Amino acid sequence: MKDIGKNFRIVFLFEDANAQSVEAVYLKLYALSLAKAALRTVNLNGAFGILSNVAWVENTPYELDYLRENEIEMKLNGSYPVIDAVDKFPRFLQHVIPADNTRILEASKVRMGAQLAAGTTVMPGASYINFNAGTLGAVMVEGRISSSAIVGAGSDVGGGASILGVLSGTDGNPISIGENTLLGANSTCGIPLGDACIIDGGLAIFAGTKVNVEPVELGKIEAANPGVTFVAKTIFRADEFQGLNGLHFRQNSLTGEMILRRSTREVLLNEDLH
């Protein structure tokens, strides 16, 4: 037990206050990645400042100053490590064993503190899931899920697509994506979306994006979202529809005008792949 005490510390948190130590930050990240706490429910204020930027060699962090001071000697004697990454956060797979039907094809794509529901697939390439972000069910991830963004079951984050986080353009408004929603390749989502929504490939939808909605389509959107009514007009801000179901954002290929219609299809994932 004495030897164990030299290398390990037991940490208890009795309240979810701002973290004051590296150990407290790690405990909070574990709570998220092991799904012991729901996303967005853990106080991570100050965590980024507490963690040091280090070189990760497999599961071992090296202080950058140590490597600088010993670089020549280590290279001459062949002990200079192969550095996998330089980051404040470890990788998810360095600490967490995912569910049997969860696939992460490249370890660097998921940070510790992310939360992946069973059945999630994270492809290589442009995919990435930040800390305090993740999925609520089987999701295909080929794009970026930024910090505090949450994606519902059955949705597909297409290749190169990006869901903005609270630090990347949402003015602190965390984005949730509903179930069976498709973010097309290289699209950008800057507003919360409900179920069965579609953003066509290459489109960037931000809070202030102006979209044209024909009266017939507006009525269909209202019908798909009981209790929701809109003022009769044709030009709207995209955030007037945030969180609603059955939206399809498109672009007129002749004029470039952004168009919003009622989505007529449900996005389903291939069950054999999840």
C-alpha positions as CSV (number, residue, x, y, z in Angstrom):
1,M,0.0,0.0,0.0
2,K,2.9,2.4,0.6
3,D,4.1,1.9,-3.0
4,I,0.6,2.5,-4.3
5,G,0.4,5.7,-2.3
6,K,3.5,7.0,-4.1
7,N,1.9,6.8,-7.5
8,F,-1.9,7.3,-6.9
9,R,-4.1,9.7,-5.2
10,I,-7.7,9.1,-4.0
11,V,-9.9,12.0,-4.9
12,F,-13.4,12.8,-3.6
13,L,-15.6,15.7,-4.8
14,F,-18.4,16.6,-2.5
15,E,-19.7,19.5,-4.6
16,D,-19.5,20.4,-8.2
17,A,-17.4,23.5,-7.7
18,N,-14.7,24.8,-10.0
19,A,-11.9,22.3,-10.2
20,Q,-8.7,23.2,-8.2
21,S,-6.4,20.4,-9.2
22,V,-5.5,18.1,-12.1
23,E,-6.9,15.2,-10.2
24,A,-10.3,17.0,-9.8
25,V,-10.4,17.8,-13.6
26,Y,-9.7,14.1,-14.4
27,L,-12.4,12.9,-12.1
28,K,-14.9,15.2,-13.8
29,L,-13.7,14.0,-17.3
30,Y,-14.1,10.4,-16.2
31,A,-17.6,11.1,-14.9
32,L,-18.6,12.3,-18.4
33,S,-16.8,9.7,-20.5
34,L,-18.1,6.8,-18.3
35,A,-21.6,8.3,-18.6
36,K,-21.8,8.7,-14.8
37,A,-22.9,12.3,-15.4
38,A,-24.9,13.7,-18.3
39,L,-23.3,16.0,-20.8
40,R,-23.4,19.7,-19.8
41,T,-24.1,18.9,-16.2
42,V,-20.5,19.0,-14.9
43,N,-18.8,22.2,-13.9
44,L,-15.7,22.4,-16.0
45,N,-14.9,26.0,-15.4
46,G,-11.1,26.5,-15.1
47,A,-10.3,23.0,-16.3
48,F,-8.5,24.2,-19.4
49,G,-6.2,26.5,-17.4
50,I,-5.4,23.8,-14.8
51,L,-4.3,21.2,-17.3
52,S,-0.7,21.6,-18.7
53,N,0.1,21.2,-22.4
54,V,2.1,18.0,-22.5
55,A,3.5,15.6,-25.1
56,W,1.6,12.3,-25.0
57,V,3.7,9.2,-25.7
58,E,1.1,6.4,-25.6
59,N,-0.5,6.8,-22.2
60,T,2.4,8.8,-20.6
61,P,2.6,12.6,-20.5
62,Y,5.9,14.3,-20.9
63,E,6.5,17.9,-19.8
64,L,7.6,19.9,-22.9
65,D,10.4,21.6,-20.9
66,Y,11.8,18.2,-19.9
67,L,11.9,17.2,-23.6
68,R,13.6,20.4,-24.6
69,E,16.2,20.2,-21.8
70,N,17.1,16.6,-22.6
71,E,16.4,16.5,-26.4
72,I,20.0,16.1,-27.6
73,E,21.0,13.5,-25.1
74,M,17.8,11.5,-25.6
75,K,18.2,11.6,-29.4
76,L,21.9,10.5,-29.2
77,N,21.1,7.6,-26.9
78,G,18.0,6.6,-28.8
79,S,15.6,7.2,-26.0
80,Y,13.8,10.2,-27.5
81,P,10.1,9.1,-27.6
82,V,7.7,9.0,-30.6
83,I,5.2,11.7,-29.7
84,D,1.6,10.9,-30.5
85,A,0.2,14.3,-29.7
86,V,0.7,17.5,-27.8
87,D,-2.4,18.5,-25.9
88,K,-3.8,19.3,-22.5
89,F,-6.4,16.5,-22.7
90,P,-5.6,12.8,-23.0
91,R,-7.5,10.8,-25.6
92,F,-10.7,9.0,-24.8
93,L,-9.3,5.6,-25.6
94,Q,-6.4,6.1,-23.2
95,H,-8.8,5.8,-20.3
96,V,-12.1,4.4,-21.5
97,I,-13.2,1.0,-23.0
98,P,-16.2,1.7,-25.2
99,A,-19.2,-0.5,-25.7
100,D,-18.8,-3.6,-27.9
101,N,-20.7,-2.0,-30.8
102,T,-18.9,1.3,-30.6
103,R,-16.2,2.0,-33.2
104,I,-13.5,4.6,-33.1
105,L,-11.2,4.1,-36.1
106,E,-8.6,6.7,-35.1
107,A,-7.8,7.3,-31.4
108,S,-6.9,11.0,-31.8
109,K,-10.5,11.8,-33.0
110,V,-12.1,11.6,-29.5
111,R,-10.9,13.6,-26.5
112,M,-11.2,12.4,-22.9
113,G,-14.4,14.0,-21.5
114,A,-16.4,13.1,-24.6
115,Q,-19.4,10.7,-24.1
116,L,-20.2,8.1,-26.7
117,A,-23.4,6.1,-26.6
118,A,-23.3,2.5,-27.7
119,G,-23.5,2.1,-31.4
120,T,-21.6,5.3,-32.3
121,T,-19.1,5.1,-35.1
122,V,-16.3,7.6,-35.4
123,M,-14.7,7.4,-38.8
124,P,-11.2,8.7,-39.6
125,G,-10.5,11.8,-41.6
126,A,-12.4,15.0,-40.7
127,S,-14.3,13.5,-37.6
128,Y,-13.7,14.8,-34.1
129,I,-15.5,14.8,-30.8
130,N,-14.4,17.3,-28.1
131,F,-14.8,17.0,-24.3
132,N,-18.3,17.6,-22.8
133,A,-19.8,16.6,-26.2
134,G,-21.0,13.4,-27.7
135,T,-23.9,11.2,-28.7
136,L,-27.1,9.9,-27.2
137,G,-27.5,6.8,-29.3
138,A,-26.1,5.1,-32.5
139,V,-24.7,8.0,-34.6
140,M,-22.4,8.0,-37.6
141,V,-19.7,10.6,-37.0
142,E,-17.6,11.8,-40.0
143,G,-17.5,15.4,-39.0
144,R,-16.8,17.6,-36.0
145,I,-18.9,17.6,-32.7
146,S,-17.6,20.7,-30.8
147,S,-17.6,21.2,-27.1
148,S,-21.1,21.1,-25.5
149,A,-22.7,19.8,-28.7
150,I,-25.0,16.7,-28.4
151,V,-26.2,14.5,-31.2
152,G,-29.3,12.3,-31.0
153,A,-29.7,8.6,-31.9
154,G,-29.8,7.7,-35.5
155,S,-28.3,10.9,-36.8
156,D,-25.5,11.3,-39.3
157,V,-22.8,13.9,-39.1
158,G,-21.5,13.8,-42.7
159,G,-17.9,14.0,-43.8
160,G,-16.4,17.3,-42.9
161,A,-19.6,18.6,-41.4
162,S,-19.2,20.8,-38.3
163,I,-21.5,21.4,-35.3
164,L,-20.4,24.7,-33.6
165,G,-19.6,24.6,-29.9
166,V,-20.1,27.3,-27.2
167,L,-16.6,28.6,-27.9
168,S,-16.9,28.6,-31.7
169,G,-19.6,31.0,-32.7
170,T,-22.9,30.1,-30.9
171,D,-22.7,33.0,-28.3
172,G,-22.8,30.4,-25.5
173,N,-25.9,28.7,-26.8
174,P,-25.1,24.9,-26.8
175,I,-26.3,23.0,-29.8
176,S,-28.4,19.8,-29.6
177,I,-29.1,17.8,-32.7
178,G,-32.2,15.6,-32.6
179,E,-32.7,12.0,-33.7
180,N,-32.5,10.8,-37.3
181,T,-31.1,14.1,-38.5
182,L,-28.6,14.4,-41.4
183,L,-25.8,17.1,-41.6
184,G,-24.6,16.8,-45.2
185,A,-20.9,16.7,-46.1
186,N,-19.0,19.9,-45.3
187,S,-22.1,21.6,-43.9
188,T,-22.0,23.8,-40.8
189,C,-24.7,23.8,-38.1
190,G,-24.9,26.8,-35.8
191,I,-28.4,26.3,-34.4
192,P,-30.1,23.5,-32.4
193,L,-32.1,21.1,-34.6
194,G,-35.0,18.7,-33.7
195,D,-35.7,15.3,-35.2
196,A,-35.6,14.3,-38.9
197,C,-33.9,17.5,-40.1
198,I,-31.5,17.9,-43.0
199,I,-28.9,20.4,-43.8
200,D,-27.7,19.9,-47.4
201,G,-24.0,19.4,-48.1
202,G,-21.9,22.5,-48.1
203,L,-24.4,24.8,-46.5
204,A,-23.6,26.9,-43.5
205,I,-26.6,27.6,-41.3
206,F,-26.0,30.1,-38.5
207,A,-28.4,31.9,-36.2
208,G,-28.6,35.0,-38.4
209,T,-28.7,33.2,-41.8
210,K,-31.7,34.4,-43.8
211,V,-33.9,31.7,-45.3
212,N,-36.8,31.8,-47.7
213,V,-39.8,29.8,-46.6
214,E,-42.8,29.6,-48.9
215,P,-46.3,29.8,-47.2
216,V,-47.1,26.2,-48.1
217,E,-43.9,24.9,-46.6
218,L,-44.3,27.1,-43.5
219,G,-47.7,25.5,-42.9
220,K,-46.2,22.0,-43.2
221,I,-43.5,23.0,-40.6
222,E,-46.1,24.2,-38.2
223,A,-48.1,21.0,-38.7
224,A,-45.0,19.0,-37.8
225,N,-44.5,21.0,-34.6
226,P,-47.8,21.3,-32.8
227,G,-48.2,24.5,-30.9
228,V,-45.7,26.4,-33.1
229,T,-47.0,29.3,-35.2
230,F,-45.2,31.9,-37.3
231,V,-46.0,35.4,-38.5
232,A,-47.0,35.3,-42.2
233,K,-43.8,36.3,-44.1
234,T,-41.3,34.6,-46.4
235,I,-37.9,35.7,-45.1
236,F,-36.8,34.4,-41.7
237,R,-33.7,34.1,-39.5
238,A,-32.6,30.5,-39.2
239,D,-32.7,30.7,-35.4
240,E,-36.5,31.3,-35.5
241,F,-36.7,27.6,-36.3
242,Q,-34.2,26.3,-33.8
243,G,-35.0,23.1,-32.1
244,L,-37.9,22.3,-34.4
245,N,-38.5,19.0,-36.2
246,G,-38.7,18.2,-39.9
247,L,-36.6,21.0,-41.3
248,H,-34.7,20.8,-44.6
249,F,-32.3,23.6,-45.4
250,R,-31.4,23.8,-49.1
251,Q,-29.9,26.3,-51.5
252,N,-31.3,27.5,-54.8
253,S,-28.5,26.5,-57.3
254,L,-29.4,29.3,-59.7
255,T,-29.7,32.2,-57.3
256,G,-27.8,31.1,-54.2
257,E,-30.8,31.8,-52.0
258,M,-31.1,29.8,-48.8
259,I,-34.4,27.9,-48.7
260,L,-36.2,26.1,-45.9
261,R,-38.7,23.4,-46.6
262,R,-40.5,20.7,-44.6
263,S,-38.3,17.6,-44.7
264,T,-40.1,14.8,-46.5
265,R,-37.8,11.9,-45.5
266,E,-36.5,10.3,-42.4
267,V,-32.8,9.7,-42.1
268,L,-32.0,6.2,-41.1
269,L,-28.6,4.6,-40.4
270,N,-27.6,1.2,-41.7
271,E,-28.3,-1.1,-38.7
272,D,-25.6,-3.5,-39.9
273,L,-22.9,-0.8,-39.4
274,H,-24.0,0.1,-35.8
